[in-house]
Amino acid sequence: MQATATSAAVNFAPGDSQANPDFLAAIIQASETYSIVASQDIVDVRGLKLWAKGLPVSAALQQRLLERKLLNPIEACLMAEDGVTHFSLMEHLKEFLASDRSMAYALRPYAQLLEKQLKQIPLHSVAQLLLTTAMATRPGALDHAVQAMALAGGMAQAQSLPVDVRLAMVGGLLHDIGEAYIQPQYLDGDEPLDLLGHQHMMAHPRIAQLLLEATTDYPTTLCRAVGEHHERANGSGYPARLHGEDISPLGMLLAAVETTMGVSQSPTAPLFRASFALRVVPGEFPSRYSSVVFNMARDAREKIPTNIRVPADALQHINATLEKARLTTQALQSPTGSKERAGIVLLADDRLARLRTAWNALGVWGLAPEQLTPQDHFEMDLAWAELRLRLFELQRECMLLAESLSEAEKTELTPIWADLKVQHA
């Protein structure tokens, strides 16, 4: 059970477990606030006891763990004696639902259900350890987890899908626990990650899946879904670039939750923005998710801002980028070359066609400014942001895939990612 992050390999296999340095650093930092102790003797693969049961973690333990392979994963050998509990999770949930945020208002009809299910959620000691670590080391991380838990439960209930509400809530709560294994500088930034940062972040869903499978008794359905929460139905997600039904129902729900949570931090019409993000590119998400979030926005009585005006040249930059990049990919299609090269060209061409469809579907092109409604201006502003982000993500994905190509083929395809760069208006 091994995943490789750029920073270090993560191995949870019994008898050959290697502690991750980023996780250990986070645990030591968390232990300054909360009581984290050994729940059993910590033993290396040769049977040598490194730390006795009941002893608190310290920098001395950290150094020993970095030098040895362990008989059992370190995550299974530690516990947080305080920190995150069912009681504290309930407090966070109630505080969120009572807030003036749009999402909280929309989820209040489900409050009784969410609180009832939360009382019965199995909080494994490893999950508690990771949540406590996140709470201690990253301000806002636990709030994000609790809000994702509530949103996942509400969406599962609203859709009447074959997704258990309680399991959806656990998935929402735990979906980001793999981030404890990522170097801190790549977390919580305001701008999209560059190529190196994205390589680090791509590992966290798979790490979380392997961790839960190896150290907890959570069902396989949940572990798999946590590993899928950044996938997209059109194959543009990560880490496995899954398509369609290759993504489990719970995994697809968690992916929609992740996207909604990311967009819903906006101070103006956050749920309308999230609904737009879920539907703007054909094939990324099943339409039901955008519909559910749109209904939530309506229930929350969100107001569309009336003071947004998108410069025409900003949108023309998107249009020109789409057109130029599409022509480039078509010109680079060739019967010669490696399958990997051909795959990158076809991927870029297909994705650009979908983005063109999204662009055309806005239906406001050719209208005079005075003919545009506030809703039109709002959606044009959202389209500018979302399509620009998708072009950046496509550029990054093509460059990552090109790492397996020969230098000659990389050079041939360089015009693709050069053309995908959108200039600011």
CORJOUR-V795048 format. One record per residue. RES is the residue in one letter. PSI is psi as a letter, one per 20 degrees, with the letter a starting at -180 (999 if undefined). OMEGA is omega as a letter, one per 20 degrees, with the letter a starting at -180 (999 if undefined). BURIAL is b if it has 9 or more other ideal C-beta (glycine too) atoms within 8 Angstrom, else e. Layout:
[[RES;PSI;OMEGA;BURIAL] [RES;PSI;OMEGA;BURIAL]]
//
This chain:
[[M;n;a;e] [Q;p;r;b] [A;q;a;b] [T;o;r;e] [A;r;r;b] [T;h;a;e] [S;h;a;b] [A;q;r;e] [A;q;r;e] [V;p;a;b] [N;o;a;b] [F;j;a;b] [A;p;r;b] [P;p;r;e] [G;i;a;e] [D;k;a;e] [S;p;r;b] [Q;p;a;b] [A;p;a;b] [N;p;a;b] [P;h;r;b] [D;h;r;b] [F;g;a;b] [L;g;r;b] [A;h;r;b] [A;h;r;b] [I;g;r;b] [I;g;r;b] [Q;g;r;b] [A;h;a;b] [S;i;r;b] [E;i;a;e] [T;h;a;e] [Y;q;a;b] [S;o;r;e] [I;p;a;b] [V;r;r;b] [A;p;r;b] [S;i;r;b] [Q;r;r;e] [D;p;r;b] [I;o;a;b] [V;q;r;b] [D;r;a;b] [V;i;r;b] [R;i;r;e] [G;j;a;e] [L;p;r;e] [K;p;r;e] [L;h;a;b] [W;p;a;b] [A;q;r;e] [K;p;r;e] [G;i;r;e] [L;p;r;b] [P;q;r;e] [V;q;a;b] [S;r;r;e] [A;h;r;e] [A;g;r;e] [L;g;r;b] [Q;g;a;b] [Q;g;r;e] [R;g;a;b] [L;h;r;b] [L;h;a;b] [E;i;a;e] [R;q;r;b] [K;q;a;e] [L;q;r;b] [L;h;r;b] [N;q;r;b] [P;p;a;b] [I;h;a;b] [E;h;r;b] [A;i;a;b] [C;i;a;b] [L;q;r;b] [M;q;r;b] [A;o;a;b] [E;h;r;e] [D;b;a;e] [G;c;a;b] [V;p;r;b] [T;r;r;b] [H;h;a;b] [F;g;a;e] [S;h;r;b] [L;g;r;b] [M;g;r;b] [E;g;r;e] [H;g;a;b] [L;g;a;b] [K;h;r;b] [E;g;r;e] [F;g;a;b] [L;h;r;b] [A;i;a;e] [S;r;a;e] [D;j;r;e] [R;q;a;e] [S;g;a;b] [M;h;r;b] [A;g;r;b] [Y;g;a;b] [A;h;a;b] [L;i;a;b] [R;h;r;e] [P;h;r;e] [Y;j;a;b] [A;g;a;b] [Q;g;r;e] [L;g;a;b] [L;g;a;b] [E;h;r;b] [K;g;a;e] [Q;h;a;b] [L;h;r;b] [K;h;a;e] [Q;j;r;e] [I;p;r;b] [P;o;a;e] [L;n;a;b] [H;q;a;b] [S;h;r;e] [V;g;r;b] [A;g;r;b] [Q;g;r;b] [L;g;a;b] [L;g;r;b] [L;h;r;b] [T;g;r;b] [T;g;r;b] [A;g;a;b] [M;h;a;b] [A;h;a;b] [T;i;a;b] [R;o;r;b] [P;p;r;e] [G;i;a;e] [A;g;a;b] [L;h;r;b] [D;g;r;b] [H;g;a;b] [A;g;a;b] [V;g;r;b] [Q;h;r;b] [A;h;r;b] [M;g;a;b] [A;g;a;b] [L;g;r;b] [A;g;r;b] [G;g;r;b] [G;g;r;b] [M;g;r;b] [A;g;r;b] [Q;g;a;b] [A;h;a;b] [Q;i;a;b] [S;l;r;e] [L;r;r;e] [P;l;r;e] [V;p;a;b] [D;p;a;e] [V;g;a;b] [R;g;r;b] [L;h;r;b] [A;g;r;b] [M;g;r;b] [V;g;r;b] [G;g;r;b] [G;h;a;b] [L;h;a;b] [L;j;a;b] [H;h;a;b] [D;j;a;b] [I;h;r;b] [G;i;a;b] [E;i;r;b] [A;i;a;b] [Y;j;a;b] [I;q;r;b] [Q;p;a;e] [P;h;a;e] [Q;i;r;e] [Y;j;a;b] [L;q;r;b] [D;k;r;e] [G;q;a;e] [D;h;a;e] [E;q;r;e] [P;q;a;e] [L;q;r;b] [D;a;a;e] [L;g;a;b] [L;g;r;e] [G;h;r;b] [H;h;r;b] [Q;h;r;b] [H;g;a;b] [M;h;a;b] [M;h;a;b] [A;h;a;b] [H;h;r;b] [P;g;a;b] [R;h;r;b] [I;g;a;b] [A;g;r;b] [Q;g;a;b] [L;h;r;b] [L;g;a;b] [L;h;r;b] [E;h;a;b] [A;h;a;b] [T;i;a;b] [T;r;r;b] [D;k;r;e] [Y;q;a;b] [P;q;a;e] [T;h;r;e] [T;g;a;b] [L;g;a;b] [C;g;r;b] [R;g;a;b] [A;h;r;b] [V;h;r;b] [G;i;a;b] [E;j;a;b] [H;i;r;b] [H;j;r;b] [E;r;r;b] [R;q;a;b] [A;h;r;b] [N;j;r;b] [G;j;a;e] [S;j;a;b] [G;a;r;b] [Y;r;j;e] [P;i;a;b] [A;i;a;e] [R;l;a;b] [L;q;r;b] [H;q;r;b] [G;c;a;e] [E;i;r;e] [D;i;r;e] [I;p;a;b] [S;q;r;b] [P;g;r;e] [L;h;r;b] [G;g;r;b] [M;h;r;b] [L;g;r;b] [L;h;r;b] [A;g;r;b] [A;h;r;b] [V;g;a;b] [E;g;r;b] [T;g;r;b] [T;g;r;b] [M;h;a;b] [G;h;a;e] [V;h;a;b] [S;j;r;b] [Q;i;r;e] [S;q;a;e] [P;i;a;e] [T;p;r;e] [A;l;a;b] [P;h;a;b] [L;h;r;b] [F;g;r;b] [R;g;a;b] [A;g;r;b] [S;g;r;b] [F;g;a;b] [A;h;a;b] [L;i;a;b] [R;i;a;b] [V;h;a;b] [V;o;a;b] [P;p;r;e] [G;i;r;e] [E;g;a;b] [F;q;r;b] [P;q;a;e] [S;h;a;e] [R;h;a;e] [Y;g;r;b] [S;h;r;b] [S;g;r;b] [V;g;a;b] [V;h;r;b] [F;g;r;b] [N;h;r;b] [M;g;r;b] [A;g;r;b] [R;g;r;e] [D;h;r;b] [A;i;r;b] [R;l;r;e] [E;q;r;b] [K;p;r;e] [I;p;r;b] [P;q;a;b] [T;j;a;e] [N;j;a;e] [I;p;r;b] [R;p;a;e] [V;p;r;b] [P;p;a;e] [A;h;a;e] [D;h;r;e] [A;g;r;b] [L;h;r;b] [Q;h;r;e] [H;g;r;b] [I;g;a;b] [N;g;a;b] [A;h;r;e] [T;g;r;b] [L;g;a;b] [E;g;a;e] [K;g;a;b] [A;h;r;b] [R;g;r;b] [L;h;r;e] [T;g;a;b] [T;h;r;b] [Q;h;r;e] [A;h;a;e] [L;i;r;b] [Q;p;a;b] [S;q;r;e] [P;i;r;e] [T;r;r;e] [G;r;a;e] [S;r;r;e] [K;h;a;e] [E;g;r;b] [R;g;a;b] [A;h;a;b] [G;h;r;b] [I;g;a;b] [V;g;r;b] [L;h;r;b] [L;g;a;b] [A;g;a;b] [D;g;r;b] [D;g;a;e] [R;h;r;b] [L;h;r;b] [A;h;r;b] [R;h;r;b] [L;h;r;b] [R;g;r;b] [T;g;r;b] [A;g;r;b] [W;g;a;b] [N;h;a;e] [A;i;r;e] [L;h;r;b] [G;k;a;e] [V;j;a;b] [W;p;a;e] [G;i;r;e] [L;q;r;e] [A;q;a;e] [P;h;a;e] [E;i;r;e] [Q;i;a;e] [L;p;r;b] [T;r;r;e] [P;h;r;b] [Q;g;r;e] [D;g;r;b] [H;g;r;b] [F;g;a;b] [E;h;r;b] [M;h;r;b] [D;g;r;b] [L;g;a;b] [A;g;r;b] [W;g;a;b] [A;g;a;e] [E;g;a;b] [L;h;r;b] [R;g;r;b] [L;g;a;b] [R;h;r;b] [L;g;r;b] [F;g;a;b] [E;h;r;b] [L;g;r;b] [Q;g;a;b] [R;g;a;b] [E;g;r;b] [C;g;r;b] [M;h;r;b] [L;g;r;b] [L;h;a;b] [A;i;a;b] [E;h;r;e] [S;i;a;e] [L;r;r;b] [S;r;r;e] [E;h;a;e] [A;g;a;e] [E;h;r;b] [K;g;a;b] [T;g;r;e] [E;h;a;b] [L;i;a;b] [T;h;r;e] [P;h;a;e] [I;g;a;b] [W;i;r;b] [A;h;a;e] [D;i;a;b] [L;i;r;b] [K;p;a;b] [V;p;r;b] [Q;q;r;e] [H;q;r;e] [A;999;999;e]]
//
